[in-house]
Amino acid sequence: MAAMARLGALIEVIAQPVYTWLFGIATYGLYIVFWSAVNMAEKIVDLSLTQALQRIVPVESEEVAHGAVKFALLVTTIPALLIAALVAFFSPQIAGYVSAAPEDAERLPQMIALFAWALPLWTFVEVATSAARARRAFGPEIRLRIFWEQCARLVFAIGFFFAGWAGTGLLLAHLLSLFLVAILSMRLLGRYYDLRLMMRVPVPPALRLNILLSGAALSPSSIARRILNDLPPIILNLLLPGAQGATAAGLFGIARKVASVPLIVRQAFLYVLAPLSSAQAALDRAKIAPLYAFSSRLSVALVLPIGGLLILLGSDILSLFGPGAEAAMAALVILTLGRMGEAIIGPATPIVEMTGHRILPLVNSLIGVCVWVIISWILVTEHGPEGMAIAVSIGAVAIALAAVIELQWSDGLHPFDLPFLRGLIAGSLGVALLALLGLLLEPLGAPVRAIALFLAIAPLCWMTLRLGLDHGDREALGAFARRTRLI
């Protein structure tokens, strides 16, 4: 359910070329910088209580679960409102540090003051939907955040552009889509919790302390992931002057969005494994092993051919973003290879975070951020978005690899057995067949090659699942496996 719901993320990838054509790469780059800053601030403000709820709600009574959600909403949303007000007030001073094209430079204070209010809206959405996820409501939560949010944003952006709001239209579209999703998040919360009980339930000091300690233990890991994902375009914007900084951020943002397609598979498992691992750890930690191994095998069998397709079609995809976007090709290839590397290593990170290892997420965060900082320091000034892509990819893989080593050390868990090797070989075979098909179709021209490769990915993924998974794994896919004749 989570994987199918996350297919809505494809709408975001499709929408980005529309934004770059309508508003230009430099303005799009500013939007990426602002949204990255909001994401960074949100991850600090929410104190990782979004993940703490995954630990607490599945194993506690109804009254405690409602109290935990109530406390998480209050302790995160109120500071977010205060920060938004301060940013809006000091927007003229903040604008002096942001690189922008000449046509955007004059209205930077207005743009910053406007977009600051995305922080409390996004904070509420993150906490409310994580509370639903803690109830194992994966599909509705992801459809709301990915599908409906992106559809609304696309419609609003097109409308504002044709209404003549070429400068701030994209920011207004983002704000309105977040407002809509915040309303829907409240309704979603009411489906899985009693809102009246939540209003009146007490939150004793012991529960508050437990929530804050759980969040504090998980914060470094969450912040590290945000640093690797959202800080790079901000740094590129700060290091490079004027339109050059805005364009570099835009190019990196384009590459990051396209390279995020393989994450549809990986993040589906990250979403699901967090609450499932938390609940299972309270009963029998050994039972986490088959969940972990199955997720790794399925992930590697799917992500490798999907990542290979993105690399082979990289130039064709970037041509959809308009003139100048082809400069993001190298960053796209590097980031996609990094995503493929994370998939091969496996989804160990949420298991480490949800099974009581409070110090290990901090260790992982320090490893990933230190690797990213060192490589960025060496490469970014000279190589720009490409150097940043190398630093981000290696840092992300380092975090995933550290989690695998820690699970092996602490619980004797690892996914790297013969069935995993079977999935790895099948996924690699899929990439090789795609590359061969692309080479054979090269003389027919780019459009024919691109269409053929795109049409080939579905049967190729079927083949990698059929060859890469044993009968038991395929049976675990249930009705999907029966409908597609995997079993």
N, C-alpha and C positions, 0 to 999 in steps of 0.2 A: 504493500500500500504506500509506504513512504517513497519507494523508488518511482512508482507511477506518478505520485503527487509531485515529486521533484522534477518531473519532465516539464512542469510549468516554468522552470528556470530557462528553458529554451526560448521562451517569449522574451526574456531579458536580453539574451544574445541577439535575437532578431531585432529587438527594439533599438539597440545601440547604433546600428547603421542609420536608422531613421533620425536619431538625435544628431549624429555628426553631419548628415546632409542638411538638416534644417538649421542647426545652430553653429556649425563649424567645429573643427577639431580643437581650436584654442578655447572656445567657450565650453565645449564638452570637457576639456581638460580641467577648467576651473570647477565645473560641476563635480568631477571626480575628486578633486582636492577637497572640496567642501564636504562631500558625502563621506569621504575617508576620515576626515576630521571628526565628523559626527559619530561614525562607527567607533573610532578610537575613544572618544569621550564617553560614549555609552558603555563600552566595555569596562571602563574605569568606574563609572557611576554605579553600574548595576552590581558591583562587588562580587560578580560571578554567582549571585543568588539565583540566576536562571539555571545554573547547573546544580547548585545546592538543593533546589527543589526536586531535581531528579533523584537525589539521594534520600531525601526526607519523606516526600509524599508517598512513594510506593510502600513504605514499611511502617507508617504511623497510622494512628486512628483518624477518623474523619475530622474530629474537632481539631486535632493537632495539624492535620493537613490544611484545613481552612485557615487556621491561625498563621501558618507558615506563609501561605500565599498572600494573605492580607499584609503581613509584616514586610514581605519582599516588595510588594507594590508601593507601600508608603515610603520605605527607606530608600528607594531608587528614584521614584518619579518626582518627589519633592525637590531633592538636590538638582535633578536635571532641569526643572523649571527655573531654579535660581541661577544656574549656570547660563541657561539660554538668555535670561534677562541681562546678566552681566555682559555677555558677548554682544548682545544687541546694543547695549549702552556704549561699549568701548569699540564698536565696529570701525569708526574712522581710524583709530590707532592700529587695530589689527590689520586693516587693509594695507597699511604701509609695508607689511612683510610679505604680501602675496604678489607673485608675478602674474601679470595678465597682459593680454593684447591691448593696444591703445583704445580700441572701441569698447572694451570692458573696464578699463582702469578707472574711468570717471564714476561708474556706478558700483564700484566694489563695496563701499560701506553699506549701501542699500542692500546689495546681494547678501552680504554677511549677516546683517541685522535680520533679514527675512529668513534665511536658511537656518539661523540659530534655533528656531522653534521646532526644527526637525528632531532635535535631541530629546525633549520630553515625550514627543509622540512616539519615536522609535523605542525609547526606553520602556514605555508602557506596553507597546506591542511585543517586545522581546520577553518581558516578564510574564505577561498574560498568556502568550502562546506557549512559553516553556512550562507553565502550570498545566496547560492542557496536555502537553507532551508527557508530563510526569504521570498522567492518567493513561498513557499509552495510546493517546488519540493522535496518531502520527499523520494520517491522511488529511483530515480537516485542517489541522494547523498549517501544514505545508502548502496546501492548496490556497489557503487564505493569504499567506505571506508571499508566496511565489507567484501563483497564477493570477489571483484577483488584483493584487497590488501592482503587478507589472502591466496587466491589461489597462487598469485605470490610469496609470502613469502615462502610458503610450497615448491613450485617447486625449488626456488633458494636455500633453505636450503638443500634439498636432493642433489641437484647438487653439492654444495660446499663440502658437506660431502664426497661424492664419489670422488671428486677431491683432497681430502686430507687436506681440510681446517677444521680440527676437532675443532680447538680452536676458530677461529674468523669467521667461516662459518655462524653461526647463526646471528651474528651481521651484516655481509655483506649482508646476505639475507634480513634482516630487512631494511637496508639502501636502497638497490636496489628496494624493493617493495614500499618504501615511495617515491623514486624518480619517479617511474612509476605512482603512484597515484597522485603525484604533477602535472605531465604532464596532466593526465586525469582531474584533478581538474580545470586546466586552460581551458580546452575544455568545461567542465561543466559550468564554469563561463561565457564563451562566448555564451552558449545556452540561458541564462536567463538575460544577461546584454549585452549592446553594449560596447565592449572593446575600441573602438575608442572614444566614448563619455566619457568613464571612464578616458581615458588618458588625455583628454583636459578639463574636467569639473573642475571648481574651487571649492575649499573647504573653504568657508568663516569661519572666527573665531567663529561665533555663532554656526555653525554646528559642528566644532571641539570640542567646549566646551560641547555641548549637548551629543556628542558621548562619550567623556571621562567621563562626569558625570554619564551617564547611565551605562557605564562599571564599574566605580568605585563603584557604588551602588551594582552591582551584583558580583563584584570580591570576597568579603568575602565568599559568598555562594559557588561559583565555587571552590575557593581554599580549602574550607572545605571539599567538596566532593572529591577533589583530595587527600587531606591529608588522609582521611579515606580509600581511595582506593589504593594510591600509596606510601604513607610514611611507612606503616607497614613493607613491605619487606626490605626497606632500614634500618629501625631501627633494625630489626632482624639481618641483616647483620652486622651492626655496633656493636651491643651488644655482639654477639657471635664470637669467634675467628676462623680464618682459614676456613677449609672446613665445620665446624659446622655452621658458619654464612651463608655461601653460600647455604648449604643444607636446612637450616631453611627457608631462603628466597624462595628457590625453592619449598619446601613443601607448604608454604603459597600461593605461586603463583599458584600451581596446584589446591589447594582447592578453591581459588578465581575464577579461570577460570571456573571450573565445576559449582560452585555455581552461576555463572553469567547467566546460562541458563534461569532462571525465569525472568531475566531482559529483555529478548527479548520482552516480553509482556509489562512490565512496561515502558521501555525506548521508545517503540513505541509511547505510550501516552505522555511521556515527550517531545519527539521530536515534536509531532503534536500540543500539547496544548500550547506551547510557542507562536508561531506566531498567532495561532487562538485566543488565549486569548488577545494578544496585540491588534489585529484588532477589536475584539468584545468589548473590554474595551473602545475604542474610540467612540463606538456607544451606547451600552446599557450594562452596567456591569451585570445587572440581567440575561442577556442571557447566561452568562458563566455557570450558575448553572446547566442546563441540560447537558452541555458538561462534566462538572466535575463529576456529578453523574453517567452518563453513563460510563465514563472511569473507575470509581471506581468499578462499578458492574461487568463490563466485565473483569477487571483485577483480581479481587478476585476469580471469577469463574474459571479462567484459571490457575492462578499462584499456587494456593493451590495444585491441583493434580500434576502439573509439579514438584513443589518442593518436594512433597511427593515421587514421582518416583525417584528423585535424591538421596534422603536419603536412600530409600530402596535398590537402586542399587549402593550405594556409594562404597562398597568394590569391587564390580565387575568393576566399572568404574576405580577405582584407580589401579587395577591390570593391566590395559592397559598401565600405565605409567612406568612400569618396577619395578625391585626390590627396596624396600625402600619406594615406594610411599604410601604404606598402612598406613604409619605413619601420613598422612594428613587426615585420616578419621574423627577424632574428629573436626578438623577445618572445614572440609567440611560440616558436619552436622550443626555446629553452624552458619556458614555463610549462609547456605541455609535457616535455620530458620529465620535469620535476613532478608533475601530477601522476604520471605513469609510475615513477619511482615510489611515490607514496603508496600507490595502489599495490605494488608488488610487496612492499614491506608489511602492509596490512593495517587494519583498524585497531591497533593496540591502545591508542591514546585514551579513548573513552573508558576502556576497561580499567586502566591504571587510575583514572580520575574517580571512578565510581565505586571502587572496591576498597576504599579506606586507606590508600597510599597517599597520605597528605603531603609528605615531603617530596615525593617523586615528581609530581607535576612542576614543582619549583625547579628541580634539577633539570628537567627537560627544557623548561623555558629558558633557563640561563644558557644551556648548551646552544639552543637554536638561535637565540638573540645574539650571543657572542659570535657565533659563526657568521651570521648575517652582517653584523657591524664590521667585522674585520674585512670580509670580502667586499662589502660596499665601500669601505674606506679606500681599498686598493683600486677598485674598478670603476666606480660610478662617475668620478670626475672626468675620466678620459672616454669612457664607453657609454655613458648616459643610460637610457632604458635597458640596453642589452646587459650592461654590467649589473644593474639593479636586478634584472631577471635571474642572472646567475646566482647572485647573493641570496635572493628570496628562495629559489629552488633548493639550493644546498642547505639553507637553514631549515626549511620545512622538512626535508628528508632526514636531517639530523634529529629533529624532534621525534619523528615517527620511529626512527631506528632506535633511539634511546628508550622509547616506551616498550619496544619489542624485547630489548635486552633486559629491562627491569622486570617484565612479566616472567621471563624465563628464570631470572634470578630469585624473585620473590615467591612465585607460585608454581614454577615449573611448567608454565604454559608457553607454547609456541606453535605456529601454524605450519611450519616448514617440514612437511612429511612427504611421502610419495604421492598422495592425492593432490597436494599443493603443487608439486612438480609437474603433475599431469596438467593441471590448469595453466601453469606458466608456459609449458610447451605449446599447449593449444592456443593460448593468447598470442604467443610469439609467431606461431605458424600463421595466424590470422593477419598479423602485421605484414609478414613476408608476402602473403598472397595479395594483399592490397597493393604493396609496393610493386610487385610484378605486374599486376593488372594496370597500374598507373603507367608503368614503363611501356607496356605494349600499346596502350592507347595514346601515348604522347604524339605520334604522327597525325592523329585525327583532330588535334586541336584542343585547346583548354576547355571549351564548353562541353564537348563530348566526353572528355576525360573526367571532368568534375561530376557530370550527371551520372555517368556509369559507376564511379566510385561511391557516390552517395547512395545509389540504388543497391549497390553490392553490400553495404554495411549490415543490413538486417539479416540476410541469409548467412553472412559471414559470422555474425554474433551467434546465430542459431548453431552454426557448425562448432564454434569454440565452446559453447555450452554443452553440446552433445558429446564432443570429444574430451572436453576438459573436466567434466563432472562425472562422478560415478552414478550408478542407478539410484542410490539412496539420496544423493544430493539433488538429483533431478526430481525425484518424488517429492522432496521437501518444497519444491516450487508450486505444488498443488495444482489448482485449476489452470494456471498459466501453462504449466508443463504439458498438461493433457490437451489443451486447446492447440498448442503449437507442436504437438507430437514429439516432444522431447523424451517422452517415456512411452 
